[in-house]
Amino acid sequence: MSRLLQKGKGLIKSLVLKSYSFCAKSFRVQKNIIVFESNLGRNYTGNPRAIYEEMINQGLDRKYRCFFILEDTKTIIPGAAKKLKRTRLRYFYLMAIAGVWVCDSRLPKYMIKRTECTYIQTWHGTPLKKLALDMDDVFMAGEHSIESYKNNFYDNTRTWDYLLSQNNFSTHIFRRAFAFDKDILEIGYPRNDVLFTANTEEKILHLKKQLGLPLQKRIILYAPTWRDNEFYGNGKYKFNPQLDFSLLRDKLGDDTVIIVKYHYLIMDQIDWTPFKGFVYAYDMNYDISSLYLVSDLLITDYSSVMFDYSLLKRPMLFYCYDLEAYQNTLRGFYFDFLEEAPGPVVLTTEDLTTALEQYKASSYCEKYDAFVKKYNHADDGTASKQVIELIKKITTNR
């Protein structure tokens, strides 16, 4: 039975891909159709969301035909965009005739971009950990060898026409790691525009109420990255931070709550009932920029959230229980993390609680200033507008 099922799935996939090929050969590209996708279609967040919502602000969501790829079509999105479910016939048809693709992750390798279509790859973070062609080994689910991983990545980046960069540091890495020789727009990230426009007491208070957070307690955001070698299957990773939440509650619970924000690749469903009133968990459907704004302090590890959060100039601590293994085996780093981290780096929950109790911003002023100067020079709250200007230009000039 399982063989018949697999054979049936393979036949359906073959027919769908042939349908895509037929659409690409039979229908002309329509420059006013824009397809957006965030995080492999798993949520409505990030750079593509920010760009689309700027289109709404400018009244362009009705001038163009906008589609947002979403696995969960129950997700509510504003404006005139239509939701599009991945791997359906309508998805392949619209991808085949769209004039612009806006995505923050790689599209499937079977998705062939037509020359008349413009692909704006926004990417999703400044890299600390090594990327793509710079990697020495691969431990991710579904990847059989570093050679095939690099070949697939290289083939994918050939389809990109524009790539966004948060800073000059990223630009240099992207050129090499993605072997990308087309236009890189070093304009900061659209998803960070809100950190300039909504960082006010009034808007933060509104967000706290909207999220159901206590108004009189310190709020810590815990946002770790995923681990390449801890997975259930392809694209489905585990949440296993080795953080003692019971100890944190005992030490901090009187005047502090913790927001736990999973990476979009994390598929675990954690029961936080034992920590009710102390831990507030938000899954991949919540845009992390709102959580940045409501938090007083960030705890992360090697995640690119550190670069975004530093725009707020708020304290950051780094809980890196697997620092040696992550740096020497899993990924490797692009810079001296211990030297540049603008806050304490700790390996245990006990050390983390001590660092929280003893934290003094004045001790990290010099490091923090250097960090912001190096990684935040391009973000100014206008990245979305600049991408919209690009879209106007490329759709007008055809």
RABEL-V507310 format. One line per field, one symbol per residue. ss: DSSP state (~ for helix, > for strand, _ for the rest). A space follows every 50 residues. Layout:
# RABEL-V507310
ss: ???
This chain:
# RABEL-V507310
ss: _~~~~~~~~~~~~~~~~~~~~~~~~~___>>>>>>>>_~~~____~~~~~ ~~~~~~~_______>>>>>____________>>>____~~~~~~~~~>>> >>>______________>>>>_______>__~~~___________~~~~~ ~~~~~~~____>>>>__~~~~~~~~~~_____>>>>___~~~_~~~~___ ~~~~~~~~~~~______>>>>>________>>>__>>_______~~~~~~ ~~___>>>>>>____>______~~~___>>>>_____~~~~~~~__>>>> ____~~~~~~~~__>>>>>___~~~~~~~~__>___~~~~____>>__~~ ~~~~~~~~__~~~~~~~~~~~~~~~_______~~~~~~~~~~~~~~__
